[in-house]
């Protein structure tokens, strides 16, 4: 069975996939996917516009026709990642039962599946967030805040109803969400569990963190 490797890569996955909502034909898509791969491998600071253009087999002028700067490329990837994540959480919450236990389970499944299915995007959107010009990511930061608030609101309601037993709602949310975020760094399809099984296992562990019995 495939276990975690002990190498020094930031992530195990090799993909540069983007969600369907971000798919556009031509140079826009090519540049984004190429930049995503390079940012994941080298970091934002270790990648130049010339690197992206060369790897994408386009002229720098073509890249600049779609993105005014390297910061704008990163900001677009961060936006795509946060929009996809927020959308999945919102749909999961709306489609779940009103019981906070069911809602937390739905949120954790959606959270983990996002980080399993788009690991490279998740790593770049989170690890390189600090590298982007603040003015370009305000909308993404707001989506991030709203995503965290969804988790926290459900946990707080579960505490008030006596269903969850944790000393601090925000810390419980941070622990659960942070663990799910790290999945993007190590998961590959070669792992011994499928994406669905990993998400379900994380869901069970999240409920245990909140003091819910099996």
HUQUI-V754507 format. One record per pair of residues at least 12 apart in sequence whose C-alpha atoms are under 7 Angstrom apart, sorted by the first residue. I is the first residue (numbers start at 0). J is the second residue. Records with the same first field share a line. If there is no record, write none. Layout:
BEGIN
I=J / J
END
This chain:
BEGIN
0=191
1=189 / 190 / 191
2=190
3=185
9=184
10=183 / 184 / 185
11=184 / 185 / 186 / 187
12=118 / 119 / 186 / 187
14=119
15=32 / 35 / 36 / 119
16=32 / 117
17=117
21=79
27=65
29=55
30=51 / 55 / 62
31=72
33=51 / 54 / 55
34=51
35=120
38=123
39=119 / 123
43=127 / 130
48=69
70=131 / 132
73=131
74=131 / 135 / 136
76=124
77=124 / 139
78=139
80=120 / 121 / 124
81=139 / 142 / 143
84=110 / 113
85=142 / 146
87=109
88=106 / 109 / 110
91=105 / 106 / 109
92=105 / 106
99=153 / 156 / 157
102=153
103=153
104=202
107=202
108=198 / 199 / 202
110=179
111=179 / 198
112=194 / 198
114=180 / 182 / 183
115=182 / 183 / 186 / 194
118=183 / 184
119=183
121=183
122=183 / 184
150=172
151=168 / 169 / 172
154=168
155=168
163=209 / 210 / 211
164=209 / 210
165=209 / 210
175=205
END
